[in-house]
Amino acid sequence: MAIGTFGQGKKPQHGRAETAREAAERISSAFPALLVEAERIAQTVAHGIHGRRRAGTGETFWQYKQYRFGDSASTIDWRRSARSDEVFVRENEWEAANTVWLWTNVGASMAFKSHLSEISKKERAILITLALSNLLLQAGERVGMMGLAQPPSHHLAAMRRFAHYLTDENADSAELPPSVRIPRFSTIVLVGDFLQPMEEINQRFGELAGRDIQGHIVQVLDPAEETLPYEGRKEFAEIAGPLKLTIGKVEGLRGEYHEKVESHRRELSHLCRRLGWTFGVHHTDASPHQALLSLYGRLSGDFATGRAAVAGG
């Protein structure tokens, strides 16, 4: 029994396309409110968290400071120093392990929303990603978006670019993160449903982890995908493809379905543990604050432990 995300009811091909278009338009039209909500959630979680921006080895200019004994002569900015009686050196921002790359699945399968939730997986995943970016940028971290042309930034204005990218109707709809080259020792945060075949997930995660990347996975699911709460005869139509399935008595498959879902999650959790990544699950009927607090806690923890924990919420 293959794991997939199915929408209840019979939908013609043009109907699914229209539904996807309407969902994209709804998210885009709510763009300002989306930013406000993401910022509100971040502010709530950020209480008591202080920034960690600091000088070090990097390519991005941070600030000038007065020359002190022991500073390298190569860092002296002679043009700036010529305008003063003091000698100034240039400090670049420390980048080695403080660049966080974000990726969010905005593919067709993420549009699923059952009667048990008020928000789709896509909308919740985007909200978590933007709130996290706000929180990280407030803390002085450098944040980039996988698939976006612009380089990582520590400016809050980057959050607006991320929002435009994620709500664009023509955004990359790949169900797994791209196999792009990310600088070594970076951190990546991947948000999606991760219901794809484990062979594909294993390969993609392995490609990314092979570059000394620290990973944090957030699996976003609708509660109906866990419980299969339907009764009687139902027809299910695959959101991301042409598959259809008619079941005469849905409740009769509930046990087998639960077993398959749990098996997939165990494999996913085991893969993350083997890679030294963390893994958490978030349901769309739960508060996004829980997911953000758990995720930020994992980002702030000791990455060297190599332990993965399943976080509820």
C-alpha positions, 0 to 999 in steps of 0.5 A, spaced: 500 500 500 503 506 497 503 512 502 500 518 498 496 524 499 489 523 497 483 528 497 476 526 498 471 526 493 471 526 485 475 531 482 475 532 474 482 534 471 480 541 470 477 541 477 484 540 480 487 545 476 482 550 478 483 548 485 490 549 485 490 556 482 485 558 487 489 556 493 495 559 490 491 566 489 488 565 496 495 565 499 498 570 495 492 575 496 493 574 504 500 576 503 500 582 508 496 578 513 501 572 512 507 576 514 503 579 520 501 573 522 508 570 521 511 576 525 506 575 531 508 568 532 516 569 531 515 575 536 511 570 541 517 565 541 522 570 541 521 573 548 528 572 552 532 570 545 538 575 544 541 575 537 548 572 536 551 576 531 558 577 531 565 578 527 569 573 524 571 569 518 567 571 512 566 575 506 560 580 508 562 586 511 559 588 518 563 594 521 569 598 522 573 598 528 579 602 531 585 598 530 588 595 536 595 591 537 595 584 534 590 586 528 592 584 521 595 590 517 591 587 511 584 588 515 586 596 515 581 600 511 586 606 508 581 610 505 576 610 511 582 611 516 584 617 511 578 621 513 580 620 521 586 621 526 585 614 527 586 607 524 580 603 522 580 596 520 574 592 517 570 587 520 567 581 516 561 577 519 562 570 522 559 566 517 562 559 518 556 555 521 551 561 522 548 560 515 541 557 515 538 555 509 530 554 508 526 549 504 519 549 504 514 544 500 509 548 496 507 542 491 500 540 489 500 534 495 501 540 500 494 543 498 490 538 502 486 540 507 481 535 511 475 537 515 479 536 521 483 542 520 482 549 518 488 550 514 492 546 508 499 543 509 502 548 504 499 554 508 501 552 515 508 550 512 509 557 509 507 560 515 512 556 520 518 557 515 516 565 515 516 565 522 522 561 523 526 566 518 523 572 522 526 569 528 533 567 526 534 574 522 532 577 529 537 573 532 542 576 527 543 569 523 544 569 516 538 566 512 537 563 505 532 560 501 534 554 497 532 555 490 532 563 491 537 566 487 539 571 492 544 570 497 543 569 504 542 575 508 541 577 515 537 583 514 529 582 516 527 585 509 529 578 506 523 575 510 519 579 504 523 576 499 522 569 502 514 570 502 514 572 495 518 566 493 513 561 497 507 564 495 508 565 487 504 561 483 510 559 479 514 557 485 518 550 484 513 545 486 518 539 487 516 535 493 523 534 495 529 539 496 533 541 490 540 537 490 543 544 490 550 545 492 550 548 499 556 551 503 559 546 508 557 546 515 551 550 513 544 548 517 538 546 513 531 546 515 526 542 511 519 543 511 514 538 508 510 532 508 515 527 506 510 522 504 514 520 498 517 513 497 523 512 502 528 511 496 527 518 494 528 521 500 534 517 502 537 519 496 536 526 497 537 527 504 544 523 503 546 528 498 545 534 502 548 530 508 554 528 505 556 536 504 557 536 512 550 539 513 546 539 519 539 538 518 532 539 521 526 536 518 519 538 520 514 533 517 507 537 516 501 533 516 493 534 516 490 530 522 486 526 517 492 523 514 494 520 521 487 517 523 483 516 516 477 518 519 472 516 513 466 511 514 463 507 509 464 507 501 469 513 499 472 515 493 479 518 493 483 522 488 490 523 488 491 531 488 498 530 485 496 525 480 491 521 476 490 516 481 483 514 484 481 509 489 474 507 491 473 503 497 467 500 499 468 500 507 474 505 509 474 503 516 476 496 514 483 499 512 484 503 518 488 498 521 493 497 515 493 504 514 495 506 521 501 501 520 503 503 514 503 511 516 507 509 522 512 504 518 514 510 514 515 515 520 519 510 523 524 509 517 524 517 516 526 518 523 531 513 523 534 516 517 534 523 520 538 519 526 543 516 522 545 522 519 545 526 525 539 530 523 533 532 528 526 530 526 519 533 528 512 532 526 507 538 526 499 537 525 495 542 522 490 542 527 495 544 532 498 551 534 504 553 529 507 556 536 508 549 538 512 547 532 516 554 531 518 553 539 520 546 538 524 547 531 528 553 534 530 549 540 533 544 536 536 549 532 539 552 538 541 545 541 548 542 541 548 539 534 554 535 535 550 530 539 547 527 533 540 525 536 533 526 533 527 527 537 520 526 534 516 533 537 509 533 537 504 538 536 
